[in-house]
Amino acid sequence: MNYCKMKKRIIENITFKTTTYYRNYEYLSEKENIVTHYDGMLYKLRIIEKKPPLPLGEYEFTIWNIGIGKELGINVNELISNYGEDVVFTDFKNLIKNKNLNTLKYDNLVLISYFILNPDFRKIGLTQEFVKMIYKNFYNKKNAIIVYAKPIQHQLIDETDFFFKYKLVNIREHINPKYDTPKSIPAIEYYAINQLKKKEDREMNEYKVFSVASKYGFKRIGETNFFILQPTKENLDNMFKSKIF
């Protein structure tokens, strides 16, 4: 199949499945959350083949509702400081502590922890579709959408890290579970993370990741690995020229 036709067919048949976790105070409703965590999978639909969706990638992001926190007199920065201990959140806390980001300027703070794709699908426009999804659902000038753009091979990953050590990606080939035995592949293998770790040129690796972030309208915050979404008209025109969503 022609590469452009294959790319178009995949893009037209992708779907995002996001699981939401509310981390809330008891007196707030589900529609008014101070902290909401999202885990997501990106799939290729295989309707014509009569097969279950094929996993293409994964993502994770967290939203802090600063506006509600202000109304209730809650220190959102304190909630962030107590939120997580992995490398992403440790760096994020330092970003705020060093006054590179004034959280009180915004109504909502959206932090994209990671977005990773299977290597067979990394150069066909799926990153663009992910940014479009985030933009359509969360972007306005009172929301800060921030991505952690640090090459994975330069992150200090704990040996017990669930995603890299224990997480499995399940591949199913039959719609009827009765005839289906999912093939479970370690995430570190499915996303070829060990291959990424072999690329040790930090300057080049950062250049590639930073270039992708800049391409979709993210601006670097100081000299950090965090980028904030501030798209220009050109960014948006390029992002939405394909009418997928």
N, C-alpha and C positions, 0 to 999 in steps of 0.2 A: 504494500500500500504506500502511496505517495506520502512523504513525511508530513507535509502541510495538511493533507486530508486526515492523516492519523491524529495529528495534534488537535485539529478542529473537532474531530469525533470525540476525543477524550474530554476536551474542555466542555463540550456540550452535554456530556453525561457525567459530570461530577456533582457530588453533593457533600454538604458539611453536616456532620452529626455531632452536636455539642451537648454534653452533660453538665448540668448546673448544680452547684453546691452552695447553699445559703449558709453563711456564717453570720448569725444575726443575734440581735437582742430580742428577748421574749415579747416585748411590747410593740414590736414592729411587724407589719404585715409582710407577706412574701413579695409584694410589689414595691416595698420600700426597704431595701436592704443596705446595710452599711458596708458589708464585705460580701462579694459574690465571686466564687471561683468557678472557672470553666475548663473542662478537659474536652478536647475534640478530636475527631477523626475525619480525614478527607478520603472519600471513596469515589471510585469509578463505578457507575451503574452498569450492569451487564444484563439488561432486559432482553435484548435481542438474542443473546447467548443462552438465556434462561438459567443464569447463574446468580448467586448472591453477589453483592457489591464487593469490589476488590479494594483493599486498603492501599492508599497512595501515600498517606502522610499523617502526621499528628501535630497538634498544637495545644498550647495552654496559655490562658490569660486570667488575670484577676482584676476586679473592679472595686475601688473604694468610693463610696458615695459621700464625698466631702460635704456636699450641701446639707444633707440630713444630719451629718455629724455636727456641723455648725449649729443647726437649729436645736439640737439636743445637748449642746455643750460638751460633746465628746471630742477628745483629742485624737484626731485621725492619724497624726504622725506617730502617736504612741501605739495605735493599733498596728500600723505598718511595722514599727520597730519590734513588735512581738509576734509578727506573722509567720515568718519562716526563717530557717537557718541555713538553707542551701546557698550556693555561690551567687545565684541571681538576686535573692533577697538581701543577702549580705551587702552586695555591691549597691543595691537600690537604697538601702538604709544609709549607706555612706554618701550616696548622691544627695540625699535630703540633708543629712548631717552637715555636709560641706557647703550647703546653701547653693548647690547647682540647680535646684528645683524648688520653687515656692509652691507647695501643694495648695495653699490657701487661696490661690488665684483661680482655682477651678471648682466646678461643681462635681465632676467625676474624674477619677484617675484610673486609666486603663493601662495595665502593664502586661505586655506580651512576653512571656518567659521564654518560649521557644516555638519554632515552627520547623519541622523537619520532614523531608520527603525521601521516598525510595529513590535510589540513584537513576532508575530507568525513567523517572518522571520529573527530573529536576529542571529541565530546560525547555518546557513546553507551555509556560505561562501560568502554572498553578500558583506561584507566589503572588502574581498579579491578582488572581481570583480571590486569594485569601485576603489581601489588603482591601480589595473591593468590598468583601463581606464585612470586614471590620469597619471600614469607612461608612458603609450604608447603615450599619446598626448603631454605631456609637459616635460618629464624628459630629462635633459642632465646636464653635470657638471657645466654649466654656468647659470643654472636656479635654483633658490631656491624654493622648494616646501615645504610649511610649513602648519602644521595642528594645530588648536586650540584644545588641548586635555584637556578641563576642564569639569568635570562632570556637567551635566545640572542642577542638584539639588543644585549646589554650585555657580551658576551664579546669579548675581543680575539682575533679569529680570524686566524691567519696566512694570507697570500695563497696559500701552497702547501698549505694544509690539504686532505688527501685527500677527506674526507667532503664538504666544502662546495664544493670546486673540481673534483674529478674523479670522484667516485662516481656511478654510474648505477643506476637502479632499472629492472629488466627486467620488462615486462608481457607475459605469454604468454597467448594465446587458444586454442591448440590443444594437446591432450594429446600427440598424435603429433608429435615434433620434425620429422618429414619435411615436415609441412605448416605448420610454425610458424616465423615470423620475429619474434623478440621485439622489442617496441618499447622502446627504451632512452631513459629520461627522466632528465635530471640530477637528483640528489637535492635540490639547492637549489630546483629548480622543483617537483618532485613533493611535497615537504613545505612548499611555499610559504614558504620561509625569508626570501626578499626581502620578502614581505608583512609578516612579523613584524618585520623591521628598520625598517619605516616607523612602527611604534608606539614612539615614543621617550620616552614618559612613564615614567621609570625607577621612580618610586614606585608607580605603578599596575601596571606590569608585574611588579614584585617582589611586590606584594600578591596578584596573581592566582596566581603560581607558589607562593608561600608558603602560600596558602589551600588549594591542591590538596594540597600535602605534608601539611599539618596535618590535612586531612580524612581521610587514610588512616593516621594514627597516627604521623607523623614529627614529632619535636620539634626545634626550631632549636637549633643549637650556638652559644651566645653570640650575637654580632652578625655571624656569618658567613653564607655561602650554603650551608652544609652542614646537613642535617637527619638525625637518627638515628631509626630505627624503634623506638618505644616505645608500642605500641598499647594503648589502654584496651579494656575489655570492650565499650563502645559502638562503638568503631572496628571491632572484630572482628565484632560482630553485624551492623553495617551492611555490612561487606565481604563477609560470607559469606551474606547473606540470599538471594542468587541462587545456586542450586545448579548452577553450570555445571561446576566441577571437583570 
